[in-house]
Every structure is written in structure tokens, then in C-alpha cells.
């Protein structure tokens, strides 16, 4: 199988409902599970009024060490209409599926939960500190983490707007989201958790830049060395020969052949069968082919 047959070697078509890049495998369940859970919780919220108050995040809940709220609030949405739920779920579907192909379902789910928890704590904590306490619900913080992470992975990917025959590169869409939240934070309160959005986006950016992975033994770093590389730059450089060896990515002489072997292994045994080194080889190949013009 030649390079031209790879999805990531072609010019990517506009994305309206997800896809692009490496096609999601059948065993990738994280984004689907998040969306299904949010929909189920939404119906539960409408059927029983106490569900929202029990799952939402607020300062009394944090102070009372009701730690489940750190993640459960991310699966709740405004029940006054369908818009809050729909746009968050649509955004997850569009921006997150290719990331799950890169990081795997378990790491993707872990990233969502950690990002939701951090963005919720920032929103509630800052509100309490500034004398404007408020509760928070919704997956928007986690979604913004995915949007910023996707924008760093696929900056030039064209994204189509619903009902309009126009596309924008993902990096500009992400920048527009961030700019709108910054403007709203500086203005009057509008009942939207803009600080949660911004902190979620910051988590996505730091996750990309550092190379740190949430689950142990599941390194899928797109950058050789990750955080170690950043810290090495900050240390004073010594001319003397050092016994410390910097990390070098695995070298593959016949990259096309190795990619064929890894994709066959995924089809046969699933994405989780790949070793961290094999995941890195596949990701490096994806970036190399995608950047060719």
C-alpha cells in the first residue's frame, strides 16, 4: 500500500461532522460514550429536578468535599432548551474524534475528565474569590480543551460552518473562540462560564506542549522528549561532555513499510495493542505526510 492511499497523505476535505486525519477505529469509544452520557443525563435532568442540583458544581459542593461534582457537572446542561446540549455535543463530535485516533479512547476520556475538573475549579474558585459565586454545568470546558488541542495538531484543517458554503482553518476558529471568551470575561457577566472555557483551552495547550500524558504507560507524545525537552532548554548549557543522553525518537529506515505493518496490526488487534514507540512512529508518519504539499 503506497503513501498516496493514506488518509493523512491527502489534502483534507472540509470537516462538518468530524473525520479527517487518521480515521477513527471501531474500538474508539470515548467520544461516543461522553455524548451518550450527556444525552442520558439531560433527559434525567428534565425528568427529575433534583438531578441538576446533585450533579452541578458550586462552591458549597467543593467546600463540602463532594468531589464527584468535579466531573459530573460536565455531563449536565441547561434544560431550558436544547441549544446548550446540542452545540457542545456537535463540537465534541467535530473536534475530538481525530484526537481519539491519536491518543486512544482511555487517554481521551481521561483528558476530558481532567480538563472538565480543572476548568470547573477555576470558574467556581475565581467566582468565589471575586465575590460573584455561581454554579457551573456543561461540557464546554472540556470541549475547549479539545478545540485547542486539535488546533495545535491540525492548524490548517478546513472546518465548514453549518448551512454556509464557507470554511475556515481550525487555528482561526480556535483563536476566535478564545478571543470571544476573553472579551466576555472583561465585560459584564452574561451567565456563561467563560473562565471555564479559557482554562480548558489552556489545559489543551499545555497538554500538547508538555508531552505529559494522564494515564501511566500510555505515552503518545507527538513531541520527542515532551516536558523533558522544555526543561532541558531552561537549564544552563555546559560545554563539557555530559553523560546524560537526550531522548531521540525511534528511527525507521523504511517508514512506508513500517506504517503498513502498524496499520495492519491495528486492524488485527486494535489500537491498544500498539506499544508507545509504535504509537510515536505512527504519529510522526501522520505529521510528516500531512505536511507534504
N, C-alpha and C positions, 0 to 999 in steps of 0.2 A: 504493500500500500504506500503510495507516494505522498509527499508533503502536500500537494495540491488537493488531496482528498480530505485533509484535516479541516475541521470546522474553524480552528483558530488560525489557519493559514489563509483564509479568505477575507475579503472585505466584508465587514459585518453589516447586515441589513439593519434598518431602523428597528428598535425594540419597542413594542407597545405592551406586551403582556409577558415580559421575561424572555429568557433564552439568550442566545449569543454566546460567544466564547466556547468553553467546553460544555457539551450538552450534559444536563443532569442525568445521572444514572438512576436505574429503577430503585435502588436501595437508599436513595436520598430522601429522607422523610421529615427532616427538621422543619422546614418552612411550611410544608403542608400541615404538620401537626400543630404548629403555632396558629395558623389561620383557622383550622378546625376548632381548636380550643377557644379561640377568641369568639367565634361564632356561637359555640355552645354556651359560653359564659354570657354572651349578650342576650340570648334567649332566656337564660336563667335570671338575669337581672330584670328582664321585663315581667317574668312570671312571679318573682319574689322580691319585694322591695328591699329586704334586708341583705341581699347578696352584695350589692354595691358597697354598703357601709361596712361589711365584714371583710371585703377584699381590697378596698381602696387604701391609699397611703396618705397618712397625715401625721402631724407632729405628735399628738397623743398616742397614736399607734407605735411610732418609733420610740417614744419615751417609755412606753409600756413593754418594750421588747417583743412586740408582736411581729416577729421577723418574717413571717410568711407574706406580709404585706409588701415587702421589698420587691417581690416578683409577681404576686397575684394582681397587683394594681395594673400591671402591663397587659393583662388579658381582659380588663374591663373597659367599657367605652360608654360614651354619653348615650342614654336611652331616649333622649328627646327626638331623635331622628336616626336615620341610617347612615348619614354622611360621615360621621367620625369613624365608625367601624369600616365603612366601605373604602375610604381613601387610605386608611392605614393598611388594610389588607391588600389593596391593589398595589400600594407602594412596596410592601413586603414581597409580593409576587414578582414585581418588575425588577427590583434592585437586588434581591437577595439570592435568587436561585443559582446564578453563576458562582457566587461566593461559596455556596454549599458544595458545588462541584470541586472547588479548590480546597476547602478546609475539611470537608466531610461533615456528616449530619451531627455528630456529637459535639464537635468543636463549634459548629454553627449555632446549635442550641445553647451551648454554654456561653458563647459570645452574646447572644441576645439577652439571656437572663442576667449576666453580669452588667451589661450596658443599661438595661432597664433599672437594675438596682442602684447603680451609681447615679444615673440621671434623676431618679426619683429622690434620692437622698439630697442631691444638690438643690433641686427645686423646693423641697419642703424645708430643708435646713436654711437656705437663704431667705425664704419667706418668713420663717420664724425669727431669724436674726434681724430682719429689717422691719419687723412689726407688721407684716402682711401675711399672717398664717393662712394656709389654704391646703385642701386636699388635692390629690392628683390621681388621675386614671388615664389609661390609654397606652398603646404600644409605640407612641411617637418617638420617645427617647431611643428605644431600640432600633426603630426604623431609621432614624437619623444616623445612628452608628453604622448601619448597613450602607446607607447612601454615601457617606464619606469614605467608607472602606472600599466600596465599589468604584467611586470616582478616582481613587488612587490606583486601583488595579486597572481600570478601563477608562482612562480620562477622555479618549476621543470616541467612545462608543456613542452612536446616534440614538437618541431617545425620542420617540414620537409622542406628540401631545394628542390626547383623546379628541376625536372629532375635528381635528385640524390637520391639514396636509403640510405640516412643517415639523422639522426635527431640530434638536439641539444636542450638542455634545454633552456627555454626562458631567464633565467637570464644571460646565457653566450652569447646569441645573443645580448641582450641589452648591455652587457658590451663591446662586440666587436664594436657595433655602436658608443658608447661613446668614446672608445679608438681611433677609426679611426678619429673621428672628432677632438679629442684633438691633435692628431699627425698633422692633416691638418692645424689646427689653428696655430700651432707652426712653420709650414713650409711656403712655398711660396703660395701666393694667387692662387686659381685654378678656381675662378668664382663660387664656391659653398658656400652657406651661412652656414658655419659650426657653427658659433656662434649662429645662429638661432636654429640649431639643439640642441646644448648643452643647451641653455637657455630653450628651450621647454622641454627637458628632465628634467631639474631642476624643472620646474613648476610641472611636473608629480610627481616627488619625493616628493616635499613639499606638494602637494595636498594630497598624500597618508599619509604622516607622521602627518600632522596637523589635519586632520579630518575636515577642513573647507570646506564648500560647497558654491558654487557660487550663487545658487538660494535660496532665503529665504524660510524657511519652507520645504525644501527638503533634510533634513539631512539623508544621507545614510552611516554614518561613520562606517567603518569597525573596528574602534578602540574606545572603550569606553572612552569618555572624550576628545578625539582629542587634540586640541591645549591646552585646559584647563589642560589636564594631563601633557603635556610637561612643561607648565608654573609652575604647582604645584611642579614639581621636582626641578625647579630652585630656588624656594623660600626657605628660611631657615626653617628647621623643628622645630616645637615647641613641647615640652613635655606636656605642659598644654593642657587640653581638649578643643577642639575648637568646636564652634557651626556650623562651615561650614561642610556640608556633601559632600563628594566626590561622583561623579557620579558612579552609579553601573548599569551594563547592566541588562535588564529585565531577570528575572529568569523564566524558563519554566520547569515544572516538567516532563511533557511528551512531549519531544521535537519532536519525530516522529509524534505524533498525531497533534501537532501544525503546523508542516511543511505541513502535508497533508491538513490541513484546509487552510493555506495560499496559497498553490498552487491551491486548488480548487477556492479560491477567485480570484486569478489572471486569471484563465481560464474563470471565470464567468464575472468579472467586469473589468479586465485589471490590469496591474501593477500599474497604477497611483492610484488605489483605496486603496492601502496599506498605512497605517499610518507610520510615521518614526520609531516607535517602532517595527511594524511588519516587515519593511524592515530590521531592525537590527537583528531581530530574524532569518529571513531567511538567511541573510548573515553569521551570526555566525554558523548556522547549516551547510551551504555550506562549510565553512572553516574547521569545525570540522570533517565532513565526508570525505572531501578530504584528510585530513592529516592522516586518518587511513590507516594502512598498512595491 
